[in-house]
């Protein structure tokens, strides 16, 4: 069983390393975006003028 695993790893080492690097890059990008968005000081969006738009009845 262990011999099969080591054989698989040796055979696909390039793909395993590339996949690991891509996954780490994706996680790092998400984490940095989350941290930047969490600590930004932005004013909340407020709606001051509420207008109701009449809906047209469908002619089906």
C-alpha beads as a LAMMPS data file, in Angstrom:
LAMMPS data file: protein, C-alpha beads

60 atoms
59 bonds

1 atom types
1 bond types

-500.0 500.0 xlo xhi
-500.0 500.0 ylo yhi
-500.0 500.0 zlo zhi

Masses

1 110.0

Atoms # bond

1 1 1 0.000 0.000 0.000
2 1 1 2.752 2.445 0.936
3 1 1 4.713 1.466 -2.152
4 1 1 1.733 2.340 -4.358
5 1 1 1.410 5.754 -2.707
6 1 1 5.098 6.579 -3.129
7 1 1 4.960 5.392 -6.741
8 1 1 1.964 7.652 -7.390
9 1 1 3.679 10.634 -5.743
10 1 1 6.887 10.105 -7.707
11 1 1 4.939 9.775 -10.947
12 1 1 2.786 12.889 -10.399
13 1 1 5.103 15.127 -8.362
14 1 1 4.931 18.049 -10.818
15 1 1 1.139 18.057 -10.843
16 1 1 0.960 17.772 -7.046
17 1 1 3.334 20.709 -6.563
18 1 1 1.507 22.862 -9.118
19 1 1 -1.889 22.084 -7.589
20 1 1 -0.600 22.879 -4.109
21 1 1 0.861 26.214 -5.239
22 1 1 -2.363 27.193 -7.011
23 1 1 -4.436 26.315 -3.929
24 1 1 -2.103 28.313 -1.668
25 1 1 -2.264 31.300 -4.019
26 1 1 -6.075 31.165 -4.046
27 1 1 -6.231 30.993 -0.247
28 1 1 -3.742 33.842 0.123
29 1 1 -5.722 36.018 -2.312
30 1 1 -8.975 35.356 -0.484
31 1 1 -7.421 36.030 2.926
32 1 1 -5.822 39.291 1.843
33 1 1 -9.070 40.502 0.261
34 1 1 -11.025 39.574 3.374
35 1 1 -8.588 41.394 5.651
36 1 1 -8.542 44.511 3.475
37 1 1 -12.343 44.621 3.260
38 1 1 -12.729 44.072 6.993
39 1 1 -10.585 47.033 7.992
40 1 1 -11.725 49.578 5.396
41 1 1 -13.533 52.593 6.828
42 1 1 -16.401 53.230 4.481
43 1 1 -19.660 54.952 5.215
44 1 1 -22.675 52.641 4.967
45 1 1 -25.061 53.091 2.056
46 1 1 -28.299 54.755 3.129
47 1 1 -31.465 55.172 1.067
48 1 1 -32.940 58.620 1.600
49 1 1 -35.665 58.806 -1.036
50 1 1 -37.838 55.766 -1.423
51 1 1 -39.859 55.706 -4.609
52 1 1 -42.320 52.999 -5.498
53 1 1 -42.319 51.997 -9.139
54 1 1 -45.712 50.702 -10.348
55 1 1 -45.522 47.282 -11.907
56 1 1 -47.204 46.661 -15.234
57 1 1 -49.430 43.582 -15.301
58 1 1 -48.173 40.829 -17.521
59 1 1 -50.158 40.059 -20.673
60 1 1 -49.613 36.302 -20.745

Bonds

1 1 1 2
2 1 2 3
3 1 3 4
4 1 4 5
5 1 5 6
6 1 6 7
7 1 7 8
8 1 8 9
9 1 9 10
10 1 10 11
11 1 11 12
12 1 12 13
13 1 13 14
14 1 14 15
15 1 15 16
16 1 16 17
17 1 17 18
18 1 18 19
19 1 19 20
20 1 20 21
21 1 21 22
22 1 22 23
23 1 23 24
24 1 24 25
25 1 25 26
26 1 26 27
27 1 27 28
28 1 28 29
29 1 29 30
30 1 30 31
31 1 31 32
32 1 32 33
33 1 33 34
34 1 34 35
35 1 35 36
36 1 36 37
37 1 37 38
38 1 38 39
39 1 39 40
40 1 40 41
41 1 41 42
42 1 42 43
43 1 43 44
44 1 44 45
45 1 45 46
46 1 46 47
47 1 47 48
48 1 48 49
49 1 49 50
50 1 50 51
51 1 51 52
52 1 52 53
53 1 53 54
54 1 54 55
55 1 55 56
56 1 56 57
57 1 57 58
58 1 58 59
59 1 59 60
